[in-house]
Amino acid sequence: MNTMFYLIFSLFLLRGLFQIFEGGSWTLGWFSILFSIAGLVCLIRKYNQKYLSGFLILLLITFMISH
């Protein structure tokens, strides 16, 4: 399960970087980068799963706003 979270948060980090370098919305790109880094930090420090799911929900809301 943690491997899936690592993959999801890493892909959102890459997506945020790509969005900034392609000239997309800076705000949504930075939100995506910020929440994915926070999720990765929670994974590395082995925080409770509720924090991971909270950051994942914020990332998905950011993704839905950008589309």
PyMOL Python script that loads the backbone (N, CA, C, O; Angstrom):
from pymol import cmd

cmd.read_pdbstr("""\
ATOM      1  N   MET A   1       0.825  -1.187   0.000  1.00  0.00           N
ATOM      2  CA  MET A   1       0.000   0.000   0.000  1.00  0.00           C
ATOM      3  C   MET A   1       0.873   1.256   0.000  1.00  0.00           C
ATOM      4  O   MET A   1       0.560   2.233  -0.681  1.00  0.00           O
ATOM      5  N   ASN A   2       1.954   1.228   0.755  1.00  0.00           N
ATOM      6  CA  ASN A   2       2.842   2.393   0.786  1.00  0.00           C
ATOM      7  C   ASN A   2       3.495   2.627  -0.573  1.00  0.00           C
ATOM      8  O   ASN A   2       3.757   3.770  -0.947  1.00  0.00           O
ATOM      9  N   THR A   3       3.758   1.556  -1.307  1.00  0.00           N
ATOM     10  CA  THR A   3       4.351   1.702  -2.627  1.00  0.00           C
ATOM     11  C   THR A   3       3.404   2.455  -3.553  1.00  0.00           C
ATOM     12  O   THR A   3       3.837   3.278  -4.359  1.00  0.00           O
ATOM     13  N   MET A   4       2.122   2.173  -3.434  1.00  0.00           N
ATOM     14  CA  MET A   4       1.137   2.877  -4.246  1.00  0.00           C
ATOM     15  C   MET A   4       1.092   4.360  -3.871  1.00  0.00           C
ATOM     16  O   MET A   4       0.993   5.219  -4.747  1.00  0.00           O
ATOM     17  N   PHE A   5       1.165   4.658  -2.584  1.00  0.00           N
ATOM     18  CA  PHE A   5       1.183   6.057  -2.155  1.00  0.00           C
ATOM     19  C   PHE A   5       2.438   6.771  -2.653  1.00  0.00           C
ATOM     20  O   PHE A   5       2.365   7.918  -3.094  1.00  0.00           O
ATOM     21  N   TYR A   6       3.590   6.100  -2.584  1.00  0.00           N
ATOM     22  CA  TYR A   6       4.817   6.695  -3.123  1.00  0.00           C
ATOM     23  C   TYR A   6       4.655   7.019  -4.606  1.00  0.00           C
ATOM     24  O   TYR A   6       5.070   8.083  -5.065  1.00  0.00           O
ATOM     25  N   LEU A   7       4.060   6.109  -5.340  1.00  0.00           N
ATOM     26  CA  LEU A   7       3.860   6.310  -6.768  1.00  0.00           C
ATOM     27  C   LEU A   7       2.912   7.473  -7.041  1.00  0.00           C
ATOM     28  O   LEU A   7       3.192   8.312  -7.897  1.00  0.00           O
ATOM     29  N   ILE A   8       1.816   7.527  -6.335  1.00  0.00           N
ATOM     30  CA  ILE A   8       0.831   8.593  -6.550  1.00  0.00           C
ATOM     31  C   ILE A   8       1.414   9.956  -6.221  1.00  0.00           C
ATOM     32  O   ILE A   8       1.287  10.897  -7.005  1.00  0.00           O
ATOM     33  N   PHE A   9       2.058  10.066  -5.055  1.00  0.00           N
ATOM     34  CA  PHE A   9       2.609  11.367  -4.668  1.00  0.00           C
ATOM     35  C   PHE A   9       3.759  11.780  -5.586  1.00  0.00           C
ATOM     36  O   PHE A   9       3.915  12.967  -5.875  1.00  0.00           O
ATOM     37  N   SER A  10       4.559  10.828  -6.045  1.00  0.00           N
ATOM     38  CA  SER A  10       5.648  11.159  -6.972  1.00  0.00           C
ATOM     39  C   SER A  10       5.109  11.625  -8.316  1.00  0.00           C
ATOM     40  O   SER A  10       5.639  12.565  -8.909  1.00  0.00           O
ATOM     41  N   LEU A  11       4.057  10.971  -8.798  1.00  0.00           N
ATOM     42  CA  LEU A  11       3.467  11.389 -10.072  1.00  0.00           C
ATOM     43  C   LEU A  11       2.847  12.778  -9.979  1.00  0.00           C
ATOM     44  O   LEU A  11       2.938  13.561 -10.924  1.00  0.00           O
ATOM     45  N   PHE A  12       2.221  13.087  -8.853  1.00  0.00           N
ATOM     46  CA  PHE A  12       1.670  14.429  -8.688  1.00  0.00           C
ATOM     47  C   PHE A  12       2.782  15.471  -8.572  1.00  0.00           C
ATOM     48  O   PHE A  12       2.614  16.606  -9.016  1.00  0.00           O
ATOM     49  N   LEU A  13       3.905  15.098  -7.984  1.00  0.00           N
ATOM     50  CA  LEU A  13       5.045  16.016  -7.921  1.00  0.00           C
ATOM     51  C   LEU A  13       5.557  16.307  -9.330  1.00  0.00           C
ATOM     52  O   LEU A  13       5.802  17.462  -9.679  1.00  0.00           O
ATOM     53  N   LEU A  14       5.714  15.274 -10.127  1.00  0.00           N
ATOM     54  CA  LEU A  14       6.156  15.465 -11.506  1.00  0.00           C
ATOM     55  C   LEU A  14       5.131  16.254 -12.317  1.00  0.00           C
ATOM     56  O   LEU A  14       5.495  17.078 -13.156  1.00  0.00           O
ATOM     57  N   ARG A  15       3.856  16.000 -12.064  1.00  0.00           N
ATOM     58  CA  ARG A  15       2.806  16.724 -12.767  1.00  0.00           C
ATOM     59  C   ARG A  15       2.844  18.216 -12.425  1.00  0.00           C
ATOM     60  O   ARG A  15       2.668  19.058 -13.305  1.00  0.00           O
ATOM     61  N   GLY A  16       3.070  18.541 -11.161  1.00  0.00           N
ATOM     62  CA  GLY A  16       3.163  19.940 -10.759  1.00  0.00           C
ATOM     63  C   GLY A  16       4.357  20.638 -11.388  1.00  0.00           C
ATOM     64  O   GLY A  16       4.255  21.778 -11.840  1.00  0.00           O
ATOM     65  N   LEU A  17       5.488  19.947 -11.415  1.00  0.00           N
ATOM     66  CA  LEU A  17       6.677  20.527 -12.054  1.00  0.00           C
ATOM     67  C   LEU A  17       6.451  20.722 -13.543  1.00  0.00           C
ATOM     68  O   LEU A  17       6.815  21.757 -14.102  1.00  0.00           O
ATOM     69  N   PHE A  18       5.851  19.729 -14.185  1.00  0.00           N
ATOM     70  CA  PHE A  18       5.571  19.826 -15.610  1.00  0.00           C
ATOM     71  C   PHE A  18       4.601  20.965 -15.899  1.00  0.00           C
ATOM     72  O   PHE A  18       4.754  21.672 -16.895  1.00  0.00           O
ATOM     73  N   GLN A  19       3.607  21.148 -15.040  1.00  0.00           N
ATOM     74  CA  GLN A  19       2.621  22.204 -15.243  1.00  0.00           C
ATOM     75  C   GLN A  19       3.272  23.588 -15.131  1.00  0.00           C
ATOM     76  O   GLN A  19       2.917  24.501 -15.877  1.00  0.00           O
ATOM     77  N   ILE A  20       4.204  23.741 -14.219  1.00  0.00           N
ATOM     78  CA  ILE A  20       4.881  25.031 -14.069  1.00  0.00           C
ATOM     79  C   ILE A  20       5.787  25.304 -15.267  1.00  0.00           C
ATOM     80  O   ILE A  20       5.805  26.419 -15.787  1.00  0.00           O
ATOM     81  N   PHE A  21       6.546  24.286 -15.713  1.00  0.00           N
ATOM     82  CA  PHE A  21       7.473  24.494 -16.818  1.00  0.00           C
ATOM     83  C   PHE A  21       6.774  24.621 -18.167  1.00  0.00           C
ATOM     84  O   PHE A  21       7.339  25.195 -19.098  1.00  0.00           O
ATOM     85  N   GLU A  22       5.570  24.103 -18.290  1.00  0.00           N
ATOM     86  CA  GLU A  22       4.819  24.224 -19.534  1.00  0.00           C
ATOM     87  C   GLU A  22       4.062  25.543 -19.625  1.00  0.00           C
ATOM     88  O   GLU A  22       3.500  25.852 -20.676  1.00  0.00           O
ATOM     89  N   GLY A  23       4.032  26.311 -18.573  1.00  0.00           N
ATOM     90  CA  GLY A  23       3.359  27.598 -18.596  1.00  0.00           C
ATOM     91  C   GLY A  23       1.900  27.522 -18.189  1.00  0.00           C
ATOM     92  O   GLY A  23       1.105  28.389 -18.552  1.00  0.00           O
ATOM     93  N   GLY A  24       1.546  26.499 -17.444  1.00  0.00           N
ATOM     94  CA  GLY A  24       0.175  26.368 -16.957  1.00  0.00           C
ATOM     95  C   GLY A  24      -0.054  27.259 -15.749  1.00  0.00           C
ATOM     96  O   GLY A  24       0.664  28.236 -15.534  1.00  0.00           O
ATOM     97  N   SER A  25      -1.045  26.914 -14.980  1.00  0.00           N
ATOM     98  CA  SER A  25      -1.385  27.692 -13.795  1.00  0.00           C
ATOM     99  C   SER A  25      -0.309  27.508 -12.720  1.00  0.00           C
ATOM    100  O   SER A  25      -0.043  26.393 -12.271  1.00  0.00           O
ATOM    101  N   TRP A  26       0.293  28.611 -12.325  1.00  0.00           N
ATOM    102  CA  TRP A  26       1.340  28.535 -11.312  1.00  0.00           C
ATOM    103  C   TRP A  26       0.771  28.139  -9.956  1.00  0.00           C
ATOM    104  O   TRP A  26       1.393  27.375  -9.219  1.00  0.00           O
ATOM    105  N   THR A  27      -0.398  28.650  -9.629  1.00  0.00           N
ATOM    106  CA  THR A  27      -0.996  28.369  -8.325  1.00  0.00           C
ATOM    107  C   THR A  27      -1.303  26.889  -8.183  1.00  0.00           C
ATOM    108  O   THR A  27      -0.961  26.282  -7.168  1.00  0.00           O
ATOM    109  N   LEU A  28      -1.939  26.301  -9.181  1.00  0.00           N
ATOM    110  CA  LEU A  28      -2.269  24.881  -9.104  1.00  0.00           C
ATOM    111  C   LEU A  28      -1.020  24.019  -9.159  1.00  0.00           C
ATOM    112  O   LEU A  28      -0.964  22.968  -8.520  1.00  0.00           O
ATOM    113  N   GLY A  29      -0.018  24.449  -9.913  1.00  0.00           N
ATOM    114  CA  GLY A  29       1.240  23.714  -9.967  1.00  0.00           C
ATOM    115  C   GLY A  29       1.937  23.697  -8.617  1.00  0.00           C
ATOM    116  O   GLY A  29       2.419  22.655  -8.173  1.00  0.00           O
ATOM    117  N   TRP A  30       1.990  24.852  -7.967  1.00  0.00           N
ATOM    118  CA  TRP A  30       2.642  24.922  -6.653  1.00  0.00           C
ATOM    119  C   TRP A  30       1.851  24.176  -5.584  1.00  0.00           C
ATOM    120  O   TRP A  30       2.438  23.550  -4.702  1.00  0.00           O
ATOM    121  N   PHE A  31       0.503  24.239  -5.656  1.00  0.00           N
ATOM    122  CA  PHE A  31      -0.303  23.453  -4.711  1.00  0.00           C
ATOM    123  C   PHE A  31      -0.033  21.969  -4.884  1.00  0.00           C
ATOM    124  O   PHE A  31       0.090  21.235  -3.903  1.00  0.00           O
ATOM    125  N   SER A  32       0.058  21.533  -6.120  1.00  0.00           N
ATOM    126  CA  SER A  32       0.325  20.127  -6.397  1.00  0.00           C
ATOM    127  C   SER A  32       1.693  19.715  -5.861  1.00  0.00           C
ATOM    128  O   SER A  32       1.835  18.645  -5.269  1.00  0.00           O
ATOM    129  N   ILE A  33       2.684  20.552  -6.066  1.00  0.00           N
ATOM    130  CA  ILE A  33       4.032  20.263  -5.575  1.00  0.00           C
ATOM    131  C   ILE A  33       4.054  20.252  -4.049  1.00  0.00           C
ATOM    132  O   ILE A  33       4.631  19.349  -3.442  1.00  0.00           O
ATOM    133  N   LEU A  34       3.435  21.241  -3.436  1.00  0.00           N
ATOM    134  CA  LEU A  34       3.435  21.360  -1.978  1.00  0.00           C
ATOM    135  C   LEU A  34       2.748  20.166  -1.309  1.00  0.00           C
ATOM    136  O   LEU A  34       3.289  19.587  -0.367  1.00  0.00           O
ATOM    137  N   PHE A  35       1.555  19.796  -1.795  1.00  0.00           N
ATOM    138  CA  PHE A  35       0.823  18.701  -1.174  1.00  0.00           C
ATOM    139  C   PHE A  35       1.500  17.351  -1.434  1.00  0.00           C
ATOM    140  O   PHE A  35       1.444  16.461  -0.585  1.00  0.00           O
ATOM    141  N   SER A  36       2.131  17.192  -2.587  1.00  0.00           N
ATOM    142  CA  SER A  36       2.815  15.926  -2.843  1.00  0.00           C
ATOM    143  C   SER A  36       4.070  15.790  -1.990  1.00  0.00           C
ATOM    144  O   SER A  36       4.379  14.694  -1.520  1.00  0.00           O
ATOM    145  N   ILE A  37       4.792  16.874  -1.785  1.00  0.00           N
ATOM    146  CA  ILE A  37       5.964  16.823  -0.903  1.00  0.00           C
ATOM    147  C   ILE A  37       5.535  16.543   0.533  1.00  0.00           C
ATOM    148  O   ILE A  37       6.181  15.768   1.239  1.00  0.00           O
ATOM    149  N   ALA A  38       4.442  17.175   0.966  1.00  0.00           N
ATOM    150  CA  ALA A  38       3.939  16.914   2.316  1.00  0.00           C
ATOM    151  C   ALA A  38       3.512  15.458   2.472  1.00  0.00           C
ATOM    152  O   ALA A  38       3.747  14.851   3.517  1.00  0.00           O
ATOM    153  N   GLY A  39       2.885  14.892   1.439  1.00  0.00           N
ATOM    154  CA  GLY A  39       2.506  13.483   1.483  1.00  0.00           C
ATOM    155  C   GLY A  39       3.711  12.560   1.522  1.00  0.00           C
ATOM    156  O   GLY A  39       3.706  11.558   2.237  1.00  0.00           O
ATOM    157  N   LEU A  40       4.743  12.889   0.758  1.00  0.00           N
ATOM    158  CA  LEU A  40       5.967  12.077   0.779  1.00  0.00           C
ATOM    159  C   LEU A  40       6.665  12.156   2.129  1.00  0.00           C
ATOM    160  O   LEU A  40       7.201  11.157   2.611  1.00  0.00           O
ATOM    161  N   VAL A  41       6.663  13.336   2.743  1.00  0.00           N
ATOM    162  CA  VAL A  41       7.259  13.476   4.077  1.00  0.00           C
ATOM    163  C   VAL A  41       6.499  12.626   5.087  1.00  0.00           C
ATOM    164  O   VAL A  41       7.106  11.978   5.940  1.00  0.00           O
ATOM    165  N   CYS A  42       5.169  12.630   4.993  1.00  0.00           N
ATOM    166  CA  CYS A  42       4.365  11.791   5.894  1.00  0.00           C
ATOM    167  C   CYS A  42       4.643  10.308   5.678  1.00  0.00           C
ATOM    168  O   CYS A  42       4.636   9.526   6.629  1.00  0.00           O
ATOM    169  N   LEU A  43       4.885   9.924   4.437  1.00  0.00           N
ATOM    170  CA  LEU A  43       5.220   8.525   4.158  1.00  0.00           C
ATOM    171  C   LEU A  43       6.575   8.146   4.731  1.00  0.00           C
ATOM    172  O   LEU A  43       6.734   7.078   5.322  1.00  0.00           O
ATOM    173  N   ILE A  44       7.545   9.023   4.553  1.00  0.00           N
ATOM    174  CA  ILE A  44       8.897   8.731   5.026  1.00  0.00           C
ATOM    175  C   ILE A  44       8.948   8.671   6.545  1.00  0.00           C
ATOM    176  O   ILE A  44       9.612   7.806   7.117  1.00  0.00           O
ATOM    177  N   ARG A  45       8.244   9.592   7.197  1.00  0.00           N
ATOM    178  CA  ARG A  45       8.256   9.624   8.661  1.00  0.00           C
ATOM    179  C   ARG A  45       7.224   8.696   9.292  1.00  0.00           C
ATOM    180  O   ARG A  45       7.110   8.632  10.516  1.00  0.00           O
ATOM    181  N   LYS A  46       6.469   7.974   8.459  1.00  0.00           N
ATOM    182  CA  LYS A  46       5.494   6.969   8.891  1.00  0.00           C
ATOM    183  C   LYS A  46       4.435   7.544   9.832  1.00  0.00           C
ATOM    184  O   LYS A  46       4.165   7.010  10.908  1.00  0.00           O
ATOM    185  N   TYR A  47       3.845   8.660   9.378  1.00  0.00           N
ATOM    186  CA  TYR A  47       2.737   9.234  10.116  1.00  0.00           C
ATOM    187  C   TYR A  47       1.483   8.389   9.925  1.00  0.00           C
ATOM    188  O   TYR A  47       1.478   7.430   9.154  1.00  0.00           O
ATOM    189  N   ASN A  48       0.453   8.747  10.616  1.00  0.00           N
ATOM    190  CA  ASN A  48      -0.804   8.027  10.556  1.00  0.00           C
ATOM    191  C   ASN A  48      -1.416   8.113   9.150  1.00  0.00           C
ATOM    192  O   ASN A  48      -1.182   9.083   8.430  1.00  0.00           O
ATOM    193  N   GLN A  49      -2.189   7.110   8.768  1.00  0.00           N
ATOM    194  CA  GLN A  49      -2.769   7.047   7.428  1.00  0.00           C
ATOM    195  C   GLN A  49      -3.781   8.168   7.181  1.00  0.00           C
ATOM    196  O   GLN A  49      -4.025   8.514   6.025  1.00  0.00           O
ATOM    197  N   LYS A  50      -4.368   8.737   8.212  1.00  0.00           N
ATOM    198  CA  LYS A  50      -5.339   9.799   7.997  1.00  0.00           C
ATOM    199  C   LYS A  50      -4.683  11.046   7.419  1.00  0.00           C
ATOM    200  O   LYS A  50      -5.326  11.786   6.675  1.00  0.00           O
ATOM    201  N   TYR A  51      -3.423  11.294   7.744  1.00  0.00           N
ATOM    202  CA  TYR A  51      -2.724  12.428   7.163  1.00  0.00           C
ATOM    203  C   TYR A  51      -2.439  12.188   5.682  1.00  0.00           C
ATOM    204  O   TYR A  51      -2.552  13.101   4.864  1.00  0.00           O
ATOM    205  N   LEU A  52      -2.068  10.953   5.348  1.00  0.00           N
ATOM    206  CA  LEU A  52      -1.825  10.622   3.944  1.00  0.00           C
ATOM    207  C   LEU A  52      -3.088  10.774   3.121  1.00  0.00           C
ATOM    208  O   LEU A  52      -3.054  11.322   2.019  1.00  0.00           O
ATOM    209  N   SER A  53      -4.190  10.297   3.644  1.00  0.00           N
ATOM    210  CA  SER A  53      -5.440  10.398   2.892  1.00  0.00           C
ATOM    211  C   SER A  53      -5.889  11.854   2.776  1.00  0.00           C
ATOM    212  O   SER A  53      -6.491  12.235   1.772  1.00  0.00           O
ATOM    213  N   GLY A  54      -5.607  12.662   3.781  1.00  0.00           N
ATOM    214  CA  GLY A  54      -5.941  14.082   3.709  1.00  0.00           C
ATOM    215  C   GLY A  54      -5.169  14.790   2.612  1.00  0.00           C
ATOM    216  O   GLY A  54      -5.741  15.570   1.850  1.00  0.00           O
ATOM    217  N   PHE A  55      -3.858  14.521   2.525  1.00  0.00           N
ATOM    218  CA  PHE A  55      -3.062  15.128   1.462  1.00  0.00           C
ATOM    219  C   PHE A  55      -3.468  14.593   0.094  1.00  0.00           C
ATOM    220  O   PHE A  55      -3.430  15.322  -0.897  1.00  0.00           O
ATOM    221  N   LEU A  56      -3.853  13.330   0.038  1.00  0.00           N
ATOM    222  CA  LEU A  56      -4.299  12.762  -1.231  1.00  0.00           C
ATOM    223  C   LEU A  56      -5.607  13.404  -1.694  1.00  0.00           C
ATOM    224  O   LEU A  56      -5.787  13.663  -2.884  1.00  0.00           O
ATOM    225  N   ILE A  57      -6.507  13.658  -0.768  1.00  0.00           N
ATOM    226  CA  ILE A  57      -7.761  14.337  -1.120  1.00  0.00           C
ATOM    227  C   ILE A  57      -7.475  15.753  -1.610  1.00  0.00           C
ATOM    228  O   ILE A  57      -8.090  16.203  -2.577  1.00  0.00           O
ATOM    229  N   LEU A  58      -6.560  16.456  -0.964  1.00  0.00           N
ATOM    230  CA  LEU A  58      -6.201  17.806  -1.423  1.00  0.00           C
ATOM    231  C   LEU A  58      -5.584  17.777  -2.820  1.00  0.00           C
ATOM    232  O   LEU A  58      -5.846  18.658  -3.639  1.00  0.00           O
ATOM    233  N   LEU A  59      -4.764  16.761  -3.089  1.00  0.00           N
ATOM    234  CA  LEU A  59      -4.185  16.633  -4.420  1.00  0.00           C
ATOM    235  C   LEU A  59      -5.250  16.345  -5.466  1.00  0.00           C
ATOM    236  O   LEU A  59      -5.204  16.896  -6.566  1.00  0.00           O
ATOM    237  N   LEU A  60      -6.194  15.497  -5.139  1.00  0.00           N
ATOM    238  CA  LEU A  60      -7.238  15.180  -6.097  1.00  0.00           C
ATOM    239  C   LEU A  60      -8.154  16.380  -6.356  1.00  0.00           C
ATOM    240  O   LEU A  60      -8.625  16.568  -7.478  1.00  0.00           O
ATOM    241  N   ILE A  61      -8.406  17.183  -5.334  1.00  0.00           N
ATOM    242  CA  ILE A  61      -9.183  18.410  -5.535  1.00  0.00           C
ATOM    243  C   ILE A  61      -8.416  19.373  -6.434  1.00  0.00           C
ATOM    244  O   ILE A  61      -9.005  19.993  -7.320  1.00  0.00           O
ATOM    245  N   THR A  62      -7.119  19.502  -6.216  1.00  0.00           N
ATOM    246  CA  THR A  62      -6.292  20.354  -7.081  1.00  0.00           C
ATOM    247  C   THR A  62      -6.316  19.854  -8.515  1.00  0.00           C
ATOM    248  O   THR A  62      -6.386  20.647  -9.454  1.00  0.00           O
ATOM    249  N   PHE A  63      -6.258  18.549  -8.683  1.00  0.00           N
ATOM    250  CA  PHE A  63      -6.315  17.952 -10.019  1.00  0.00           C
ATOM    251  C   PHE A  63      -7.650  18.221 -10.694  1.00  0.00           C
ATOM    252  O   PHE A  63      -7.698  18.527 -11.885  1.00  0.00           O
ATOM    253  N   MET A  64      -8.730  18.107  -9.939  1.00  0.00           N
ATOM    254  CA  MET A  64     -10.054  18.340 -10.511  1.00  0.00           C
ATOM    255  C   MET A  64     -10.247  19.815 -10.874  1.00  0.00           C
ATOM    256  O   MET A  64     -10.909  20.117 -11.867  1.00  0.00           O
ATOM    257  N   ILE A  65      -9.693  20.719 -10.104  1.00  0.00           N
ATOM    258  CA  ILE A  65      -9.811  22.150 -10.408  1.00  0.00           C
ATOM    259  C   ILE A  65      -9.044  22.478 -11.696  1.00  0.00           C
ATOM    260  O   ILE A  65      -9.484  23.310 -12.489  1.00  0.00           O
ATOM    261  N   SER A  66      -7.915  21.833 -11.895  1.00  0.00           N
ATOM    262  CA  SER A  66      -7.089  22.160 -13.055  1.00  0.00           C
ATOM    263  C   SER A  66      -7.649  21.602 -14.356  1.00  0.00           C
ATOM    264  O   SER A  66      -7.215  22.002 -15.436  1.00  0.00           O
ATOM    265  N   HIS A  67      -8.586  20.705 -14.270  1.00  0.00           N
ATOM    266  CA  HIS A  67      -9.198  20.161 -15.499  1.00  0.00           C
ATOM    267  C   HIS A  67     -10.580  20.643 -15.592  1.00  0.00           C
ATOM    268  O   HIS A  67     -11.286  20.312 -16.545  1.00  0.00           O
TER     269      HIS A  67
END
""", "prot")
cmd.dss("prot")
cmd.show_as("cartoon", "prot")
cmd.util.cbc("prot")
cmd.orient("prot")
